[in-house]
Amino acid sequence: MKSTKWYLNELKKRPASFWEKRGESFAIDYFNKISKNVPAYRDYLKKNESNLTILKSINDFRKIPVINKDNYLKKFQYEKLFIDGNFIDKHWVISSTSGSSGEPYYFPRTDEQDLQYALTAELYLITNFQIQKKKTLYINAFAMGVWIGGLFTYQAIKHVVYNGKYKLSIVNPGINKVEILKAIKKLGPYFDQVIIGGYPPFVKDLIDYGIENGIKWKKQSYKFIFSAEGFSEDFRDYIVTKTGLKNPYLDTLNHYGTVDIGTMSYETPISILVRRLAIKNRKLYVSLFGDVHKLPTLTQYIPEHFYFEELNHRLICTAKSGIPLIRYDLKDNGGVYTFDKINSIFKENNIDLISEARKSGILSTVWKIPFVYLYERSDMSITFYGANIYPESIRKVLEKNKYRKYFTGKCSLEIKYSEKQNQILSIHIELKKKIIINKETEKNISQSILEILVSENSEYRNNYEQLGKRSIPILFFWSHGHDEYFASNGKHKWVKK
C-alpha cells in the first residue's frame, strides 16, 4: 500500500482518469487472484457457468456474476470462503452484523483493512482537521464490542497515533454519555481541538445532554465524524449551530461503511458542497440524483481500494476484506459518478463547481476521485399498503426549527394491525428530557408529517387518496430514552419489524 504522503501528493495533481484506471486494474488483478485461490468462489463461478478465469479487460470483469449474502456467503461452508480455504490458521479481528434480520454473520478483518482505514482517517485528519498543526483529542463514541464501529475506529486511529508524527491522542468511552462528558471536561482543555466520532443520533443526543450539564460547546474547538447512517443538511446545520463550528465543509464528515467490507468512503468538503448546492437547486438535484425525495449521502472513495459499480440502481463493491468479495451486492440503493461527470452535470446546469469550491474556501481539498452516493439501505423502510415509507421523511419534520425544542429527532416506524387486521402506520417519536407536549402540538406535528408524506411520497399519496383517514399515521410520543423504542445502546432502530 502506498504511503499517506504519496496519496496526499498524487491526489492534489492527478486527473480523474488516473484514479479510474488504477481502480479498474485493481478489480481485474484481484479477481484473477481470488478466482484461483478461494475454493467457494471457484465453485460459485462453475455453478453459474462462468468460463472467465483470467480477465484482461474491465468489460470482462463486468460479465462476472454478482454475489451476495444469500447466493454466496450463506451457501458455502464458512472456511471455504477464505483464501486457500484457511480460516483457522490466520489471526483475525472479527466483527458481527447486528442480527436484526436473523442470525448474526461474522466478518473477520485483516491487518490490511485496518491499514486502509488508517490511511483514510489520516487523509481526512490532515486535510480537514489539520492534525499536523494542532494538538488533538479523538473521542471514540462508537459502540465498543463485537460491532465494527468502535473497535475498527480505535485500531485505525491507533495506527495514526503510533506513526508518531502528530500530537494526537484517543480515548474510547463508547456510547457512555457520562464518560464522554468527563473526558471533555478533564482532558479537553489540554488540546487545541476535540474530535468526536459517533452515530449521528447519538452525537445529537450528546450535544443536547452536554448543554443540559453545563458544557459550553462554543468555548472550545470541536469537530464531528459520523458513521453508520445518513442525515439531512438540517441535521448538519443543527450540529454547526449548537457547537459553534466554523465551517460545515471542513468540521463535519460522514463515513460510508459496512461490517462486510469496512470503511469504504467518506464525505469530503467537495462532496458536502455538491449536496448542499443540489438541495438549493431542484433542477440540479434531479440531474444528479433523479426525481426522488430521499436525500442521498454523497462520498468519495479511492478506487484502487474499493471498486464500486452501479447495477440497476444498486451498489456493487469489490474489496480486499477478510472474506474476499468480488462484485458484492451491498444491498444499498445508489449510484457512482466520476469526478468529471459530476463537474459536467454542474456545467450543464450553468454552475461552475470549482468556482463554488473556491468561494467556500475548500479549493485546496478538491480531489478528482470518484463519488458514490447512497440512499437509506433498501431494508430501512416499512411497507404500508404497498407504499415504501422511509424514516427520512419523518426526520425532516422533527428537525424543523419549530419542533426542535420538543423532540430529539429520533423516530421509529412500525406497522401494527387493527382487530380487523387492517394495517396501521405507527410512528414512535422520542421527546426531549422533561418535555410534555399538549394536544395542540400533537395535532400540529401530526399534520406536518401527513403533509410531507403526501407531498414527497407518490405511493403514500395514492394510498391517502384511496383510503382517506385509514392511511393517516398514528403518532406515539415516548419519554427520552424509553427502553422499548429509544434505549441508548448503540445504533438507533429507525424501523421496528
C-alpha positions in Angstrom: 0.0 0.0 0.0 1.2 3.5 -0.9 2.0 5.9 1.9 -0.2 8.7 3.1 2.4 11.2 1.8 2.2 9.6 -1.7 -1.6 9.9 -1.7 -1.6 13.5 -0.5 0.8 14.4 -3.2 -0.9 12.5 -6.0 -4.5 13.3 -5.0 -3.7 17.0 -5.5 -2.5 16.8 -9.0 -3.7 13.6 -10.8 -6.7 13.8 -13.2 -9.8 11.7 -12.7 -8.8 9.2 -15.4 -5.6 8.3 -13.4 -7.7 7.0 -10.5 -10.3 5.3 -12.7 -7.6 3.3 -14.4 -6.0 2.3 -11.1 -9.4 1.1 -9.9 -10.0 -1.0 -12.9 -6.6 -2.6 -12.7 -7.2 -3.4 -9.0 -10.5 -5.1 -9.8 -9.1 -7.2 -12.6 -6.0 -8.3 -10.7 -8.0 -9.1 -7.6 -10.4 -11.3 -9.5 -7.6 -13.1 -11.2 -6.1 -13.9 -7.8 -9.3 -14.8 -5.9 -10.8 -16.9 -8.7 -7.8 -19.3 -8.3 -7.3 -19.3 -4.5 -10.7 -19.2 -2.9 -12.5 -22.6 -3.0 -16.0 -21.3 -2.6 -15.5 -18.7 -5.3 -14.2 -21.2 -7.7 -17.3 -23.4 -7.1 -19.6 -20.4 -7.4 -18.2 -19.5 -10.8 -18.6 -23.0 -12.0 -22.2 -23.3 -10.8 -23.0 -20.0 -12.5 -21.4 -21.3 -15.8 -18.8 -18.6 -15.8 -15.9 -19.6 -18.0 -13.9 -16.4 -17.1 -10.9 -17.4 -15.0 -8.4 -14.9 -16.3 -9.6 -11.4 -17.1 -7.9 -9.0 -19.5 -10.3 -6.0 -19.5 -12.8 -4.2 -17.4 -15.5 -5.3 -19.8 -14.7 -8.9 -19.0 -14.9 -8.1 -15.3 -18.4 -6.7 -15.7 -19.6 -10.1 -17.0 -18.7 -11.8 -13.7 -21.9 -12.8 -11.8 -22.7 -10.7 -8.7 -22.5 -12.3 -5.3 -24.5 -11.5 -2.1 -25.1 -13.0 1.3 -27.8 -15.3 0.2 -26.3 -16.8 -3.0 -22.7 -16.9 -1.8 -21.9 -16.3 1.9 -24.7 -18.5 3.2 -24.4 -21.1 0.5 -20.9 -22.3 1.1 -19.0 -23.8 4.1 -17.5 -20.9 6.1 -13.8 -21.8 5.8 -14.1 -22.3 2.0 -14.8 -18.5 1.7 -11.2 -17.7 2.6 -8.0 -17.7 0.6 -6.8 -21.3 0.3 -9.8 -22.3 2.5 -7.8 -21.3 5.5 -9.7 -19.6 8.4 -8.2 -21.3 11.5 -4.5 -20.7 10.9 -4.8 -17.0 10.5 -5.2 -14.2 13.1 -8.2 -12.0 12.8 -10.2 -9.3 14.5 -13.8 -10.4 14.0 -16.9 -8.2 13.8 -20.6 -9.2 13.6 -23.7 -8.0 11.9 -26.4 -6.9 14.3 -28.5 -9.9 13.7 -31.6 -7.7 13.3 -32.7 -9.6 10.2 -31.8 -13.1 11.6 -28.7 -14.8 12.9 -25.6 -12.6 13.1 -22.9 -13.2 10.5 -19.3 -12.9 11.4 -16.8 -11.0 9.2 -13.1 -11.4 10.0 -10.9 -8.3 9.3 -7.4 -8.3 8.0 -4.4 -6.1 9.0 -4.6 -4.6 5.5 -8.2 -3.4 6.2 -7.0 -1.8 9.4 -4.2 0.0 7.4 -6.6 1.0 4.7 -8.9 2.7 7.2 -5.9 4.2 9.0 -4.9 5.7 5.7 -8.4 7.0 5.0 -8.5 8.5 8.5 -5.1 10.1 8.3 -6.1 11.7 5.0 -9.1 13.5 6.4 -7.5 14.2 9.8 -4.8 16.1 7.9 -6.9 17.7 5.2 -10.0 18.6 7.2 -8.7 18.8 10.8 -5.1 19.9 10.4 -3.7 17.4 13.0 -0.2 18.1 11.7 -0.6 21.5 13.3 -3.0 21.1 16.2 -2.9 19.1 19.5 -5.9 16.8 19.0 -8.0 14.5 21.2 -10.2 12.0 19.4 -13.2 10.8 21.5 -14.3 7.5 20.1 -18.0 7.4 20.9 -18.9 4.5 18.7 -20.2 1.3 20.3 -17.4 -1.0 21.5 -17.8 -4.7 21.3 -18.4 -7.2 18.5 -19.8 -4.5 16.3 -17.4 -2.9 13.8 -17.7 0.8 14.6 -15.9 1.3 17.9 -13.1 -1.2 17.7 -12.3 -0.6 14.0 -12.1 3.2 14.7 -9.8 2.6 17.7 -7.5 0.4 15.7 -7.3 2.8 12.8 -6.7 5.9 14.9 -4.2 4.0 17.0 -2.2 3.3 13.8 -2.2 7.0 13.0 -1.2 7.8 16.6 1.7 5.3 16.5 3.1 6.9 13.4 4.4 9.5 16.0 4.2 12.5 13.6 1.2 14.1 15.3 0.1 15.3 18.7 -2.9 13.0 18.6 -4.5 11.0 21.4 -7.6 8.8 21.6 -10.0 7.9 24.4 -12.6 5.2 24.0 -15.7 5.8 26.2 -18.0 4.2 23.6 -21.7 5.2 23.9 -21.5 6.3 27.5 -22.5 9.9 27.6 -21.4 10.5 31.2 -17.9 9.2 30.4 -17.7 11.3 27.3 -18.6 14.5 29.2 -16.0 13.6 31.8 -13.3 13.3 29.1 -14.4 16.6 27.6 -14.2 18.4 30.9 -11.0 16.8 32.2 -9.0 16.3 29.0 -10.4 18.8 26.5 -8.6 21.9 27.9 -5.2 20.3 27.2 -5.8 20.1 23.4 -6.3 22.6 20.6 -9.3 20.7 19.3 -11.5 17.7 20.3 -12.9 15.4 17.6 -15.9 13.3 18.5 -16.8 10.3 16.4 -20.2 8.6 16.8 -23.5 7.6 15.3 -25.5 10.7 14.2 -28.5 10.4 16.5 -26.2 9.6 19.5 -24.0 12.6 18.8 -27.0 14.9 18.7 -28.2 13.5 22.0 -24.7 14.0 23.4 -24.7 17.7 22.4 -28.1 18.3 23.9 -27.1 16.4 27.0 -23.9 18.4 27.3 -25.8 21.7 27.1 -28.0 20.4 30.0 -24.9 19.6 32.0 -23.0 22.8 31.6 -20.8 22.1 28.5 -20.1 25.3 26.7 -19.6 23.7 23.2 -18.7 27.1 21.7 -15.9 27.7 24.1 -13.6 25.1 22.6 -12.9 23.9 19.0 -14.9 20.7 18.3 -15.1 18.6 15.2 -17.5 15.8 14.4 -17.2 12.5 12.5 -20.2 10.4 11.8 -20.9 6.9 10.6 -23.4 4.1 10.0 -26.3 6.2 8.6 -27.2 9.2 6.6 -28.6 12.5 7.8 -30.0 15.7 6.4 -28.3 19.1 5.9 -30.7 20.5 8.5 -29.1 18.0 10.9 -25.7 19.2 10.0 -26.7 22.8 10.5 -28.1 21.9 13.9 -24.7 20.5 14.9 -22.9 23.5 13.5 -25.2 26.0 15.3 -25.2 24.3 18.7 -21.4 23.8 18.8 -20.2 26.9 17.0 -18.4 25.1 14.2 -16.7 27.5 11.8 -17.0 25.6 8.5 -19.6 22.8 7.8 -17.5 21.5 4.9 -14.3 21.0 7.0 -15.6 20.5 10.5 -18.0 17.6 9.9 -17.9 14.4 7.8 -19.9 11.2 7.4 -18.5 7.7 6.5 -19.9 5.1 4.3 -19.0 1.6 5.6 -20.4 -1.8 6.3 -19.4 -4.7 8.6 -18.9 -6.8 5.4 -16.1 -4.7 4.0 -15.3 -1.9 6.5 -15.0 1.9 5.9 -15.2 2.4 2.1 -15.6 6.1 1.6 -16.4 9.4 3.3 -17.7 12.9 2.8 -15.1 15.3 1.5 -15.5 19.0 1.6 -16.4 19.0 -2.2 -19.0 16.2 -1.8 -20.7 18.1 1.0 -20.7 21.2 -1.2 -22.2 19.3 -4.1 -25.0 18.0 -1.9 -25.8 21.4 -0.3 -25.8 23.1 -3.7 -28.1 20.4 -5.1 -30.7 20.9 -2.3 -31.0 24.6 -3.2 -31.4 23.9 -7.0 -34.2 21.4 -7.9 -33.1 21.0 -11.5 -29.5 20.3 -10.4 -30.8 17.8 -7.8 -32.8 15.9 -10.4 -29.8 15.9 -12.8 -27.6 14.3 -10.1 -29.9 12.0 -8.1 -33.2 11.7 -10.1 -36.7 12.8 -9.2 -36.8 11.2 -5.7 -37.4 12.7 -2.4 -34.8 10.8 -0.4 -31.6 12.8 0.1 -28.6 10.5 -0.5 -25.3 10.5 1.3 -22.6 11.6 -1.1 -19.0 10.5 -0.6 -15.7 10.0 -2.4 -13.5 6.9 -2.4 -10.1 5.6 -3.6 -11.0 3.1 -6.4 -7.8 1.0 -6.1 -9.0 0.1 -2.6 -12.8 -0.2 -3.2 -14.1 -0.6 -6.7 -17.7 0.5 -6.9 -20.2 -0.2 -9.7 -23.8 0.7 -10.1 -26.1 -2.1 -11.3 -29.9 -1.4 -11.6 -29.5 1.4 -9.0 -27.8 -0.9 -6.5 -24.2 -0.5 -5.3 -21.8 -3.4 -6.1 -18.3 -3.4 -4.5 -15.1 -5.3 -4.9 -12.7 -5.1 -2.0 -9.9 -6.9 -0.1 -11.8 -8.0 3.0 -11.2 -11.0 5.3 -13.7 -12.8 3.2 -12.6 -11.7 -0.3 -15.6 -10.2 -2.1 -15.9 -9.7 -5.9 -18.8 -7.8 -7.3 -20.6 -8.0 -3.9 -24.1 -6.6 -3.7 -24.1 -4.3 -0.7 -28.0 -4.1 -0.7 -27.7 -0.4 -0.8 -29.6 1.8 -3.3 -27.5 4.4 -5.0 -25.0 5.1 -7.8 -21.5 6.1 -8.9 -20.1 9.1 -10.6 -16.7 10.0 -11.9 -15.4 13.4 -10.8 -15.5 14.6 -14.4 -19.2 13.6 -14.8 -20.2 15.5 -11.6 -18.3 18.5 -13.0 -20.1 18.3 -16.3 -23.5 18.0 -14.7 -22.8 21.2 -12.9 -21.7 22.9 -16.1 -25.0 21.7 -17.8 -26.8 23.5 -15.0 -24.7 26.7 -15.5 -22.8 26.3 -12.3 -19.0 26.3 -12.0 -18.3 23.8 -9.3 -14.6 24.7 -9.0 -15.5 28.4 -8.6 -18.1 27.4 -5.9 -15.3 25.4 -4.1 -13.1 28.5 -4.2 -15.8 30.7 -2.7 -16.4 28.2 0.1 -12.6 28.1 0.9 -12.2 24.4 0.1 -10.4 24.6 -3.2 -7.2 23.1 -1.8 -9.1 20.0 -0.6 -10.6 19.1 -4.0 -9.5 15.6 -5.2 -10.6 14.1 -8.6 -11.5 10.7 -7.3 -14.9 9.1 -7.9 -18.1 9.8 -6.0 -20.5 7.1 -4.6 -24.0 8.1 -3.4 -26.5 6.0 -1.4 -29.9 6.4 -0.1 -31.2 4.7 3.0 -30.5 1.0 2.9 -33.1 -1.0 0.9 -34.2 -2.7 4.2 -34.6 0.7 6.0 -38.2 1.1 5.3 -41.6 -0.3 6.0 -44.3 -1.2 3.6 -47.8 0.3 4.2 -50.5 -0.9 1.8 -47.7 -1.4 -0.8 -46.1 2.0 -0.2 -42.5 2.2 1.0 -42.3 4.6 3.9 -38.8 5.9 4.9 -37.8 7.4 8.3 -36.1 10.2 6.4 -39.4 11.9 5.7 -40.4 12.0 9.4 -36.9 13.1 10.4 -37.2 16.2 8.1 -40.2 17.3 10.1 -38.7 16.6 13.5 -35.6 18.6 12.6 -37.6 21.7 11.7 -36.9 24.7 14.0 -40.4 24.9 15.4 -40.2 21.3 16.7 -36.6 21.0 17.9 -37.5 22.1 21.4 -39.9 19.2 21.8 -38.3 16.3 20.0 -34.8 14.7 19.8 -35.2 14.0 16.1 -35.4 10.2 16.6 -38.4 8.2 15.5 -39.2 4.5 14.8 -41.7 3.3 12.1 -43.8 0.3 12.7 -46.8 -1.4 11.1 -49.5 -2.5 13.5 -52.8 -4.1 12.8 -56.4 -3.4 13.9 -58.8 -6.0 15.2 -60.0 -6.4 11.6 -56.3 -6.9 10.5 -56.1 -3.6 8.7 -52.6 -2.0 8.6 -51.9 0.9 10.9 -49.0 3.2 10.1 -47.5 3.8 13.6 -44.8 6.4 14.2 -43.0 6.4 17.5 -41.4 9.8 18.4 -38.9 10.5 21.2 -39.4 13.5 23.4 -36.6 15.6 24.8 -35.9 15.3 28.5 -38.5 16.8 30.8 -40.8 17.6 27.9 -44.5 17.1 28.0 -46.4 18.2 24.9 -50.0 19.4 24.7 -52.8 18.3 22.3 -52.2 21.3 20.0 -48.6 20.4 19.5 -49.5 16.7 18.9 -52.1 17.9 16.3 -49.5 20.2 14.6 -46.8 17.6 14.3 -49.3 15.0 13.0 -50.4 17.4 10.3 -46.8 18.3 9.3 -46.0 14.6 9.0 -49.1 13.9 6.9 -48.3 16.9 4.6 -44.7 15.8 4.0 -45.7 12.2 3.2 -48.4 13.4 0.8 -46.1 15.9 -0.9 -43.0 13.7 -1.2 -44.2 10.1 -1.5 -46.3 9.3 -4.5 -47.0 5.8 -3.3 -48.3 7.1 0.0 -50.2 9.9 -1.7 -52.1 7.3 -3.7 -53.0 5.4 -0.5 -54.2 8.7 1.1 -56.4 9.4 -1.9 -57.9 5.9 -1.9 -58.1 5.1 1.9 -58.6 8.5 3.4 -58.4 8.5 7.2 -57.3 4.9 7.4 -53.9 5.9 5.9 -53.2 8.7 8.4 -50.3 7.8 10.7 -50.9 7.3 14.4 -48.3 9.0 16.5 -46.9 7.7 19.8 -44.8 10.0 22.0 -42.3 8.4 24.3 -40.2 9.8 27.1 -36.5 10.3 26.4 -34.5 7.0 26.4 -37.6 4.8 26.6 -36.5 1.2 26.9 -38.7 -0.2 24.1 -38.0 2.3 21.3 -35.2 4.7 22.3 -32.8 2.9 24.6 -29.3 4.3 24.3 -27.5 1.1 23.5 -25.8 1.8 20.2 -27.3 2.4 16.8 -30.9 3.5 16.9 -33.5 1.3 15.1 -35.4 3.6 12.8 -37.7 0.7 11.7 -39.3 -1.8 14.0 -40.3 -5.0 12.3 
